[in-house]
């Protein structure tokens, strides 16, 4: 099924007589409506581009046109016809939407009206923002009302002095800002970009959108965590289900430079637990998807988020900022579809290449960690089963690990230099075999409800903890204090979809400035399910100062200096407690 509705042109005039015939036949069957149209008049509307024409699988299927009255004060949408053999396909709504959009485009300041006896047309008009009105609020042009003479019910109109008839008058006023709707609709054949990960949710969305008649192009933004063969399988799955095209966009380096780097600089763990593995990815994925949808001129963007999570907010906000002209659609959220319903729908649709037995767990994988959701995370009590974690314990003998930092960035692992991304992947490969970095995070969602999610992020946890240890040796007390305050805000704002707020760039500048001396190595021992931070080496280590050794010997002050210092330091507290004694 392929529906095409477009603005008419002079080559469509060959259809004028057939359209007039169909209008006449339809009016005769209903016993109401305008019974006769002149082919030459219809041709003039086609040539001037004041009509829309519809085709169903290449065959002429419907038509509508517009007229203007009272010096463009009024525009009427008229002559709507769907040929009988093409009815009950939603075509009338598509034609009505297109003639309405054409009217708005050509005459943006005009009032648009329609008169009809059709209840479906009345409903469509109402959805578009029209309201029922008395005939007195419509055009008073005699040219318009003369057109009613050919209607079988013209005598009813004249007997009532043109105040009422069997038709209902409907009016759209663009100046009525309180009642005007922001009109935009998807119709079959429209191009949609779907954020596609290959899992249950996005596979459901793909199949659903295709069955609704849309032209769906899938895209995955690789922010790490995928192997090449996994990305190929995701592409195959999308194309097998029916996607018109599939695109894989690599954003790993951009994700690191614009986000992960600052998560490390800030030692950011949400609620001192979760390294923002997924929430930090989504904004970059959304930005890339928005730009891609613009490049391929899609009308809408779809994603597989539910209505109770954070990701829907992250996607929607990014799309509203980057490409506000596009419609955002989330079938699972908008239709309130459960996971069981998704599985049943895919089964009934013949989609068996998704592993339905494993669909009970939702897994989001990235270079900064993997989050896992399932029935256990829906309650506050149940532990998460070991088998649900993607990586398994493979090593039980302890192993040493050495990380090297330069100006806060990870530049080496086990004395082998490399780019930060490769170092993160290397640490993940080593540490995940010890099942390090597992946890369950309980936090506050953007929507105000509590959320529980399992995760594994061995590289992220080890790097953050190692980096923080190095900072405690190198930064001053007040650097550490204010870093902690601003880092907490940075993580919270990132989590709550505020990445594009300019304050985030301000915090990033502060975090970067604190890393100027953050150079050195950190020694770690890995064990099954845990790790131990042994110590650090750095030429900027404040413990290496020759002024004093904690708990041992001082060289830069005398005992008398300390006595005088403590005396002054305690002045205000002594005043406070002395006043208390006087009151007693």
Secondary structure, 3 states (H helix, E strand, C coil): CCEEEEECCHHHHHHHHHHHHHHHHHHHHHCCCECCCCHHHHHHHHHCCCEEEEEECCEEEEEEEEEEECCCCEEEEEEEEECHHHCCCCHHHHHHHHHHHHHHHHCCCCEEEEEECCHHHHHHHHHHCCEEECHHHCCCCHHHHHHHHHECCHHHHHHCCCCCCCCEEEEECCCCCCCCCCCCCCCCCCEEEEECCCCHHHHHHHHHHHHCCCEEEEEEEECCCCCHHHHHHHHHHHHHHCCCEEEEEECHHHHHHHHHHHHHHCCCCECCCECCCCHHHHHHHHHHHHHHHHHCCCCEEECCCCCCCCHHHHHHHHHHHHCCCCEEECHHHHHCCCHHHHHHHHHHCCCCCCCHHHCCCEEEEECCEEEEECHHHHCCCCCCCHHHCCCCCCCCCCEEEEEEEECCEEEEECCEECCHHHHHHHHHHHHHHHCCCEEEEEEECCCCCEEEEEEECHHHHHHHHHHHHHHHHHCCHHHHHHHHHHHHHHHHHHHCCCCCCCHHHHHHHHHHHCCCCCCEEEEEEEECCEEEEEEEECCCCHHHCCCEECCCEECCCCHHHHHHHHHHHCHHHHHHHHHHHHHC
